Amino acid sequence: MLALFDLDNTLVNRGIAFTEAIAALCNDHGYNSVIQEWLHTELADRANPADFQRLMARFDLPDDPAQLWHDYVNRIAAAVRCAPEVLEGLARLRVRGWTIGIATNGASDIQRAKLTVTGLAHHVDGIAVSGDIETRKPDRQLFELAARRCGTDLTDGGWMIGDNPGSDIGGGHAAGLRTIWLRGRPWHDGIAVAQHVVDDVTDAITILLNETE
C-alpha cells in the first residue's frame, strides 16, 4: 500500500524553521529589521532563488543573490527538525509493508535539504518535489510522479496525508487516493471530505498502521 506524505507542516514544522532561518540569515548579512520583515512577508508561502534577486533590487543591496539563496537553504536545513516519533512511525510503516513517498510543493534544493538533514530521506521510497517538474499540488502530475518514484502507480490506490485542504486533500482525492487531513489550515468549501482528520502526523501514522493489522 502506498502512503504519500506532504512535508512542510506535516512531517516537519516549516514555520519554526522559517522564522529561525530568516533571523539567522539577516544576522549573518547585517540586514536591518525592514529587510527581515520583507523576507518574512515575501517568503511566507514559498521561496525560490528569484526572491533574492528581487531582494537585491528592492533594497539596492550588493550581495550575490545566488549565494544568498545558498545561505538561506543552509539556514533552513540547520533549523528544521523532525520528531523522533515521526521517523519511528515511518520505519514501522515500512516494516508493515507500506511504500512511503513524499509529495511536496517547493524548490527542489531546499526541500531535499530538509529531507536529508532530518533523516526523512532514509525513511521513504520516493520523493517528488514541485520544483522537479514546475507543477504544484493539487496537480495530479505531482502525485503521479511521487507514486512512480516509489515504484508504484496511482491505479493501485493509497493514501495522501497533509495539512493543506486544497493541495493535499483535494488534490489527493482527485488523484484517486484516500486522505488524512492534519487540522490547522482553514477548510475550504467544495473540497472532498477527508477519510480521517487528525491533529498530528503520528495520529495519521497510527491510522495507517491499523489498516494493516
N, C-alpha and C positions, 0 to 999 in steps of 0.2 A: 504494500500500500504506500502511496505517495503522500507526503506531507510537505507542503511549501510554506515557508515562514517569511514574513516581512522582517526587515532588520531594524530600522530606526523606530524606537518607542514600542518595539515588540520584543525582540531579543536583547536589545541594548537601549539605554536611556540616552537618546540624542540630545535632549535639552540640557542636561547637566554637562555633557562633554562639550557641547557647542559653546555654552557660556564660559567654561574654563578655557577653551581654546582661543576664543576671541580675546579674553583678558590677557592671556599669555602672549599672544601674537602682538597685541598693542604694546605690552610692556617691553617685548624684545626690540621693537622698532621705534619706541618712543612716541607712539601715536597718542594724541590727546583724547579727551572724553567725547568730543564731537565725532571724531573718526570712529571711535569704538561704538558709539550709538548707531552710526551709519552702517557699520558692518553687522551689528545686531539686527537691524531692520532689513537690510538688503539680502542677508544670507539666512534669514529665519526659516524659510521653507526649503530652500535648496541652495547649493553653491557650486560654482564651476570656475575655471580659470578666467573666463571673460569678466567675472565680477571684479577681479583685481585690476584688470585693465581700466574698468570704469572707476575704480577707487583712485587710481593714479591721476586720471583725467579730472575727476571731481575735486580733488584737493591739491592738484598740481604737485604731486609727490615725485621724488627722483628714483624711487626704488624700482627694481626689476619685477614686474607683475608675475612672471613665471616663477621666480624664486619665492615670492610671497605665497603663491599657491602651494608650492612645495612645503614651505614653512607651515602653512595652515593645515595641510594634510598631516604633517608630522605632529602638530599640536593636537589635532583631533584624535589621532591614533594614540597619543600619550594619555589623553584624558578619558577615552571611552572604556567602559567596563562591562563585563558580562558576569552575572551572578553565578557562582559555582553550581548552584542547584539547577540552573538552566542548562549548563553544559552536561551535568549528570543526567538530566532528564532526556536530552537528545541522545546521549550514549545508550540509555535504557531503551529508547525507541528503536534504535538501530539493532540492538540485541534481539528485540522482539520481531525483527524483520521489516521494519519500516525503512523506506527510502526517504531521505531528508534533503530538501532543496531550499535555496534562498531565492526569493523573487523580490527584488528591491529597486526602488527608484533612486537615482543619484548618479553622481560622477563615478566612473569605474574605479579610478585610482583611490579615491577617498573611501568608498565602500569596501573595497578589497583590503585596504589597510586596516579598517576596523575589524574585519573578519579574521585577519591574520593575527593582530596583536591580542585579541580577546581569546584566541584559541578556537573560535567557532569554525574556522576553515577546516579544522581536523575532525569536526563532528558532522559534516554534511557531505552529500554525494555530488552535488552540483550547485553552481552559483550563476544566476542571471541578474545582471545589473542593467538598468535602463540605458546607461551610458554606453553599453556594449553595442546597442543597435539603434540608439537615439529614438527609442519608443518607450513610453512610460505606461505603467499600470494606470488605468484599468485595461489597456490594450491587450487583447488576447495573445499577441505575439510574445510578450514577455513571459507569460505563463507557459506557453508552448516551448520557449527557449529553456526555461528552468527545468521543465519535465525532460526535455531532450538531453540536457546536460547531466541529468540524473540517470540517463539510460532507460527512460520510460516514455510514456505518451499520455496525453490528457484523456485519450479514449479509455484508458484503464481506470479513470476516476482518481479520487484522492481528496485532499483537504487543503484549504488555504487558511492561514492563521495570520491575523494582522489587526492593526489599530485603526486603519483608515476605512470608514464606511464605504466610500465610493471606490477607491483604488483597490482595496483588499477584498472587501466583502462583495460589493457589486461586481468588480472585475472577476473575482474568483467564481462567483455564481455563474456569470456569463460564460466562463471558460469550462463550465461543467463540473466544478468542484464543490464539495460541501465546505462550509465555512465556520470559523470560530472568530468572533469579534472580541478584541480587548477593549473594554469600555474605557472611554476617555474623551475622544473627539465627539462633537455633536453629531447625532444621527440625522440623515437627510431623508426626506420623503421620497418614495419611489424606488428605494433600494430593497432588493430581495432580503428577507429576514434571514439572519444567520441561524445555523442549526444550534449553536451554543453562544452564550455571552458570558465572558469571564472578566475578572479584574487583574489577572496576572497570567503571564505566559506559562508558568508552571501549572496553573489550573488547566490550561489547554492541553498541555502535555499529558496530564493525568487522564483527561478525557480520551485522548488518542490511545494511551496505554490500555484503558478499559475496553477499547474496541477490539483488542487482540487477546483478551483473556479467554 
